[in-house]
């Protein structure tokens, strides 16, 4: 990545400014990327690195345009709040390797993106007080899913057929 940035005449300090990162953090992300360890790299930064790596005919203007169009200030990396949250989590009683691994999946993958708003609302409802009938309906799928997973419930034949159809689409 360092060599590619040199080819494009992009200085680390300049890229760090564009990404709203400190230079040490950007260096750390570049080192991780070059070593094939992408798990701790911010998803937006990782996508940018992949764009730079996989686009042989781009120039500096293309990279800047990519950042402007894909990493706007609303989606820019906020390293201080993210790092604070991670450090707090690592020291908390609720820390587990499985949870940490899942957080990495959420950061580096888009597989669960469509479910995140649903899970956030479920968490909000379960953390609150009295639930309305509408709230209970909203929580139904989540609570049944959680119960099935925690208790090792096997899928019915028609459910397996539906899963196969979904996976084929």
VOGU-3710 file (C-alpha; in Angstrom, 3 decimals, decimal comma):
1> xxxxxxxxxx> 0,000/0,000/0,000  2,837/2,391/0,811  4,376/1,844/-2,617  1,027/2,313/-4,326  0,437/5,577/-2,456  3,890/6,780/-3,550  3,044/5,884/-7,175  -0,100/8,002/-6,852  1,818/10,867/-5,227  -0,321/10,672/-2,086
11> xxxxxxxxxx> 1,479/11,519/1,146  0,475/9,726/4,355  -0,103/13,039/6,133  -2,401/14,171/3,327  -4,360/10,895/3,294  -4,668/10,955/7,093  -6,170/14,443/6,848  -8,652/13,332/4,179  -9,695/10,381/6,347  -9,815/12,371/9,602
21> xxxxxxxxxx> -7,262/10,004/11,138  -4,028/10,572/12,969  -0,902/9,602/11,040  -0,030/6,839/13,566  -3,482/5,302/13,139  -3,204/5,408/9,352  0,283/3,861/9,528  -1,140/1,123/11,753  -3,954/0,443/9,262  -1,462/0,340/6,364
31> xxxxxxxxxx> 0,809/-2,076/8,258  -2,143/-4,307/9,078  -3,343/-4,241/5,468  0,124/-5,073/4,111  0,348/-8,008/6,530  -3,062/-9,315/5,446  -4,592/-8,573/8,843  -7,694/-6,590/7,887  -9,834/-7,401/10,925  -9,061/-4,222/12,865
41> xxxxxxxxxx> -9,148/-1,790/9,946  -12,105/0,570/9,674  -14,379/-0,712/6,895  -14,316/2,550/4,955  -10,523/2,699/5,069  -10,291/-0,967/4,096  -12,605/-0,371/1,127  -10,412/2,572/0,093  -7,258/0,434/0,305  -8,906/-2,238/-1,837
51> xxxxxxxxxx> -10,002/0,401/-4,353  -6,445/1,723/-4,572  -4,969/-1,779/-4,835  -7,423/-3,094/-7,407  -7,632/-0,065/-9,699  -4,415/0,062/-11,739  -5,399/3,049/-13,897  -6,462/5,542/-11,243  -4,694/8,702/-10,193  -4,608/10,914/-7,144
61> xxxxxxxxxx> -7,764/12,760/-8,249  -9,657/9,468/-8,443  -8,616/8,601/-4,896  -9,664/12,002/-3,561  -12,957/11,711/-5,433  -13,500/8,233/-3,960  -12,951/9,609/-0,453  -15,308/12,533/-1,031  -18,032/10,317/-2,494  -17,691/7,320/-0,186
71> xxxxxxxxxx> -16,257/8,655/3,062  -18,173/11,848/3,672  -17,820/13,614/7,041  -20,957/11,797/8,208  -19,303/8,429/7,591  -15,709/9,466/8,308  -13,776/7,503/10,868  -14,164/8,856/14,359  -11,216/7,094/15,879  -11,445/8,643/19,329
81> xxxxxxxxxx> -15,026/7,541/20,019  -14,504/4,120/18,419  -11,227/3,507/20,227  -12,785/4,616/23,518  -15,719/2,245/23,029  -13,412/-0,670/22,191  -11,167/-0,021/25,194  -14,198/0,233/27,489  -15,626/-3,003/26,074  -12,320/-4,876/26,460
91> xxxxxxxxxx> -12,235/-3,978/30,165  -15,913/-4,664/30,829  -17,443/-7,711/32,483  -19,468/-8,389/29,333  -16,312/-8,952/27,241  -16,006/-12,322/25,525  -13,970/-13,499/22,562  -17,155/-14,509/20,712  -18,610/-11,041/21,186  -15,350/-9,389/20,112
101> xxxxxxxxxx> -15,195/-11,619/17,015  -18,794/-10,740/16,140  -18,060/-7,021/16,508  -15,206/-7,480/14,036  -17,611/-9,178/11,626  -20,038/-6,269/11,977  -17,248/-3,788/11,251  -15,668/-5,622/8,334  -18,661/-7,243/6,651  -22,017/-6,175/5,309
111> xxxxxxxxxx> -23,755/-9,504/5,958  -25,695/-8,201/8,971  -26,191/-4,559/7,915  -29,903/-5,002/7,173  -30,497/-6,461/10,630  -28,668/-3,842/12,669  -31,577/-1,346/12,872  -33,892/-4,211/13,865  -31,532/-5,440/16,596  -31,013/-1,890/17,859
121> xxxxxxxxxx> -34,764/-1,400/18,191  -35,124/-4,797/19,913  -32,436/-3,779/22,395  -34,194/-0,466/22,994  -37,542/-2,189/23,600  -36,057/-4,846/25,874  -34,210/-2,193/27,887  -37,318/-0,099/28,408  -40,345/-0,489/30,587  -43,793/-1,801/29,776
131> xxxxxxxxxx> -44,265/-3,141/26,246  -47,293/-2,477/24,074  -48,917/-5,198/22,007  -47,173/-3,707/18,958  -43,813/-3,928/20,771  -44,431/-7,591/21,611  -45,223/-8,282/17,944  -42,044/-6,485/16,905  -39,927/-8,515/19,355  -41,560/-11,848/18,473
141> xxxxxxxxxx> -39,199/-12,978/15,700  -36,134/-11,958/17,675  -37,198/-13,727/20,867  -38,193/-16,899/19,036  -34,929/-16,857/17,060  -32,889/-16,347/20,235  -34,756/-19,154/22,013  -34,241/-21,533/19,081  -30,500/-20,823/18,883  -29,896/-20,979/22,625
151> xxxxxxxxxx> -31,800/-24,254/22,940  -30,417/-25,981/19,829  -33,774/-26,202/18,064  -33,566/-27,925/14,671  -35,273/-26,520/11,603  -38,426/-28,132/10,279  -38,255/-29,641/6,782  -40,183/-26,730/5,211  -37,884/-24,252/6,976  -34,816/-26,021/5,546
161> xxxxxxxxx> -36,380/-25,820/2,082  -36,940/-22,066/2,545  -33,324/-21,588/3,677  -32,070/-23,364/0,564  -34,254/-21,142/-1,630  -32,930/-18,000/0,041  -29,329/-19,159/-0,363  -29,881/-19,891/-4,057  -31,237/-16,380/-4,735
//
